[in-house]
């Protein structure tokens, strides 16, 4: 809107005008100074919110930073991707199952195998669980899906970030847990299957088949009552790493993840934005298991590489694997001290 009121000529003495101008200038400068001061002050955001009291852990109680071999983890990514697309029901999918099992040889491993009946047909599904015992009564589950998108099965989509990066991360975490009695809760590593929707669009009854089956199974046999935390890894290899704060995760556990990141100096890669995620942790959240989804859902500008043939190894970084891997293991240490 444009004002039609014309300004009248000011008939006040010039001295009065000068004084008024000076006062106005002084006030403007003062306001500017206050704005700069406010801009320089730390802003209160989700990342700077205090950690919930029931999640707080004394940093002095923690040991040295967890070990993590990022080069080896990256090699695992490359080897998984080398099999090609791995949608459920495919030969490549079976090869990746065998690959995971081969790396867990000698560990306590359990398969949760079953068949799903979908609009696209029947498919075999296999969750792979590696169990590492601890001294405390309770379980921490760290999970990743390993299948690739079924609707993209006839393309060159290999899911380097979406599935391979997190599956490789778990293989390297297994290397750090293997052969020792954990001084804390038992840790179970879960490579869950059939996470991707069989047919688009994604719906609750057309996705996350593996974890839905396993969550119900563990509820029925009482295992779920022993799970202290469910930590999900998804799309964590992006060279431009920015892990989201998930509105559909447990707030105190998300706070703990951020506290672990701060302790390791990686906080700049965590929780710059808050979004709700529909992911593998949902069946556990529905059963009141404390859960956190560690996911970078901004893969390329405006998530342009997600679920495309552009999801390739060249866009990933060993450093990103190291950051998420060490923060995950640090979170486990903090849960052990809780």
C-alpha positions in Angstrom: 0.0 0.0 0.0 1.2 3.5 -0.9 0.4 6.3 1.5 -1.4 9.3 -0.1 -0.7 11.6 2.9 1.8 14.3 1.9 4.5 15.4 4.4 4.1 19.0 5.5 7.1 21.3 5.5 8.6 21.5 9.0 8.6 25.1 10.3 10.6 24.4 13.5 13.8 26.3 14.1 16.9 24.7 12.5 18.6 24.3 15.9 15.8 22.2 17.2 15.9 20.0 14.0 19.7 19.5 14.5 19.2 18.4 18.1 16.5 16.1 17.1 18.6 14.6 14.4 21.5 14.0 16.8 19.2 12.3 19.3 17.7 10.1 16.6 21.2 9.2 15.3 22.4 8.3 18.8 19.3 6.1 19.4 19.9 4.4 16.0 23.6 3.7 16.9 22.6 2.3 20.3 20.0 0.0 18.7 22.6 -1.2 16.1 25.0 -2.0 18.9 22.4 -4.0 20.7 21.6 -5.9 17.6 25.2 -6.8 17.0 25.5 -7.9 20.6 22.5 -10.1 20.3 23.8 -11.6 17.0 27.1 -12.5 18.7 25.4 -14.1 21.7 24.8 -17.9 21.4 21.3 -18.6 20.2 19.0 -21.0 22.0 18.3 -23.9 19.6 17.5 -27.5 19.8 21.2 -28.3 19.8 22.0 -26.0 22.7 19.2 -27.2 24.8 20.3 -28.8 28.1 20.6 -32.5 28.1 17.7 -34.1 30.0 18.6 -34.9 33.6 17.8 -38.6 33.2 20.2 -38.8 30.2 23.1 -36.8 31.8 26.4 -38.6 32.2 29.5 -37.2 33.7 32.1 -36.8 30.9 34.8 -37.6 33.5 33.3 -41.1 33.8 34.0 -41.9 30.2 37.2 -43.6 29.0 39.2 -42.6 25.9 37.4 -42.0 22.6 36.2 -45.3 21.0 38.3 -46.9 18.4 37.0 -47.0 14.8 38.8 -47.9 11.6 37.3 -45.6 9.0 39.4 -47.0 6.1 38.3 -50.5 6.8 34.6 -49.4 7.1 34.9 -47.6 3.8 36.3 -50.8 2.2 33.2 -52.7 3.5 31.0 -50.1 1.8 32.8 -50.6 -1.5 32.6 -54.4 -1.3 28.8 -54.3 -0.5 28.2 -51.9 -3.4 30.3 -54.1 -5.7 27.5 -56.8 -5.6 25.2 -54.3 -7.4 21.6 -53.7 -6.6 20.4 -55.9 -3.8 16.6 -55.7 -3.6 14.9 -58.5 -1.6 14.4 -61.7 -3.6 17.5 -61.1 -5.8 20.7 -63.1 -6.1 22.7 -60.1 -5.0 20.6 -59.8 -1.9 21.6 -63.3 -0.9 25.2 -62.5 -1.7 25.2 -59.6 0.8 23.6 -61.9 3.4 26.4 -64.3 3.0 29.0 -61.5 3.0 27.7 -60.2 6.4 27.7 -63.7 7.8 31.3 -64.3 6.6 32.4 -61.2 8.5 30.7 -62.4 11.7 32.2 -65.9 11.6 32.9 -67.0 15.2 30.4 -64.5 16.7 27.1 -65.4 18.2 24.7 -64.8 15.3 21.0 -65.4 15.0 18.9 -65.2 11.9 15.3 -64.2 12.0 14.0 -65.6 8.7 10.4 -65.5 7.4 8.4 -64.9 4.3 6.3 -61.8 3.4 3.3 -61.9 1.1 2.9 -58.6 -0.7 1.1 -57.1 -3.7 4.3 -57.8 -5.7 4.5 -61.5 -4.6 6.1 -63.5 -1.8 9.7 -62.7 -0.7 12.1 -64.3 1.8 13.2 -61.9 4.5 16.2 -62.3 6.8 17.2 -60.2 9.8 20.8 -60.9 11.0 21.6 -60.3 14.7 25.1 -60.5 16.1 25.2 -60.6 19.9 28.0 -59.4 22.1 27.5 -60.1 25.8 28.0 -57.5 28.6 28.2 -57.5 32.3 25.0 -55.6 32.9 21.5 -57.0 32.5 20.1 -55.2 29.5 20.6 -54.9 25.7 21.5 -52.0 23.4 20.5 -52.6 19.8 22.3 -50.9 16.9 20.6 -51.4 13.6 20.9 -50.8 9.8 19.0 -52.1 6.8 21.0 -53.8 4.0 18.5 -54.1 1.2 18.1 -51.6 -1.7 14.9 -50.1 -3.0 12.7 -52.8 -4.7 10.9 -50.4 -7.1 14.4 -49.4 -8.5 15.4 -53.1 -9.0 15.7 -52.8 -12.8 18.1 -49.8 -12.6 21.7 -49.3 -11.6 20.7 -48.2 -8.1 23.3 -49.6 -5.6 22.4 -47.6 -2.4 25.9 -46.7 -1.4 24.7 -44.3 1.2 21.2 -45.7 1.7 21.9 -49.1 3.2 25.6 -49.9 2.4 27.2 -47.2 4.5 25.3 -48.1 7.6 25.7 -51.8 7.1 29.4 -51.3 6.7 29.4 -49.2 9.9 27.9 -52.1 11.8 30.6 -54.5 10.5 33.3 -52.2 11.8 31.5 -51.8 15.1 31.5 -55.6 15.3 35.3 -55.5 14.9 35.5 -53.2 18.0 33.2 -55.4 20.1 34.5 -58.8 19.1 36.5 -61.0 21.6 35.9 -58.9 24.7 33.5 -59.0 27.6 31.7 -55.7 27.4 31.8 -53.7 30.6 28.1 -52.7 30.4 25.0 -53.8 28.6 25.1 -56.4 25.9 25.2 -55.0 22.4 23.2 -56.6 19.6 24.0 -55.5 16.0 21.0 -55.8 13.8 21.1 -55.9 10.0 17.4 -55.7 9.3 15.9 -56.7 6.0 13.1 -55.4 3.7 13.2 -51.9 5.0 12.4 -50.4 1.6 8.8 -50.2 0.4 7.9 -53.0 -2.0 5.6 -50.6 -3.9 5.3 -46.9 -3.9 4.1 -44.8 -2.1 5.7 -45.8 1.2 3.1 -46.8 3.8 3.4 -48.3 7.3 2.2 -51.7 6.1 4.3 -51.6 2.9 7.8 -51.1 4.4 10.1 -51.9 7.3 9.0 -55.5 7.2 12.1 -56.8 9.0 11.9 -54.7 12.1 8.1 -54.9 12.3 8.5 -58.7 12.5 11.4 -58.7 14.9 9.8 -56.1 17.2 6.7 -58.2 17.5 8.8 -61.4 18.0 10.8 -59.7 20.8 7.6 -58.4 22.4 6.1 -61.9 22.4 9.1 -63.6 24.0 9.9 -60.7 26.4 13.2 -59.7 24.9 11.9 -56.2 24.2 11.7 -55.5 28.0 15.4 -55.9 28.2 16.3 -53.4 25.5 17.6 -50.2 27.0 18.0 -48.3 23.7 17.6 -48.8 20.0 20.1 -46.9 17.9 19.3 -46.8 14.2 21.9 -45.9 11.5 20.7 -44.7 8.1 22.3 -42.7 5.3 25.3 -41.9 7.4 28.1 -41.9 4.8 27.4 -38.6 3.1 30.7 -36.6 2.7 28.7 -33.5 3.7 27.5 -35.0 7.0 24.6 -33.4 8.8 22.7 -35.7 11.2 19.1 -34.6 11.8 17.4 -34.3 15.2 14.4 -36.6 14.7 11.1 -35.6 16.2 10.0 -39.2 16.1 12.8 -40.4 18.4 13.1 -40.4 22.2 14.2 -36.8 23.2 16.5 -37.8 26.1 18.3 -40.4 23.9 18.7 -37.8 21.1 20.2 -35.5 23.7 22.6 -38.2 24.8 23.7 -38.7 21.2 24.4 -34.9 20.9 26.3 -34.9 24.2 28.4 -37.8 22.9 29.1 -35.7 19.7 30.0 -32.7 21.8 32.5 -34.7 23.9 34.2 -35.9 20.7 34.1 -32.5 19.0 31.7 -33.5 16.3 28.7 -31.4 17.4 28.8 -29.3 14.2 27.7 -32.4 12.3 24.6 -33.0 14.4 21.1 -31.5 14.8 21.3 -28.4 12.7 17.7 -29.0 11.9 14.8 -30.9 13.4 12.5 -33.1 11.2 10.2 -36.0 11.7 11.4 -39.3 10.3 9.5 -42.5 9.4 12.2 -45.2 9.7 13.1 -48.6 11.1 12.9 -47.3 14.7 9.2 -46.7 14.5 8.1 -50.3 15.5 10.3 -50.0 18.6 9.1 -46.5 19.5 5.5 -47.8 19.3 6.5 -50.4 21.9 8.0 -47.7 24.2 11.7 -48.7 23.6 13.9 -45.6 23.8 15.1 -45.0 20.2 17.2 -42.6 18.2 17.5 -42.4 14.4 20.9 -41.2 13.3 20.2 -40.1 9.7 21.4 -37.5 7.3 18.3 -36.9 5.2 19.8 -34.2 3.0 21.9 -36.2 0.5 22.9 -33.7 -2.1 21.1 -30.4 -2.7 17.5 -30.9 -1.6 18.2 -34.6 -1.1 18.6 -35.0 -4.9 20.7 -38.2 -4.7 18.3 -40.2 -2.5 16.8 -43.2 -4.2 18.5 -42.5 -7.5 21.3 -44.1 -9.4 23.5 -41.2 -8.2 23.8 -42.8 -4.8 27.3 -43.9 -5.4 30.5 -44.4 -3.3 32.2 -41.2 -4.7 29.8 -39.1 -2.7 30.7 -40.7 0.6 33.6 -40.1 3.1 35.5 -42.4 5.5 35.5 -39.4 7.9 31.7 -39.4 8.0 31.7 -43.1 8.9 34.2 -42.4 11.6 32.2 -39.6 13.1 28.9 -41.6 13.3 30.7 -44.7 14.4 32.6 -43.1 17.2 29.6 -41.1 18.3 27.5 -44.3 18.4 30.1 -46.1 20.5 30.4 -43.1 22.8 26.6 -43.1 23.2 26.8 -46.8 24.2 29.5 -45.9 26.8 27.2 -43.2 28.2 24.3 -45.6 28.3 26.4 -48.0 30.2 27.2 -45.4 32.8 23.6 -44.2 33.1 
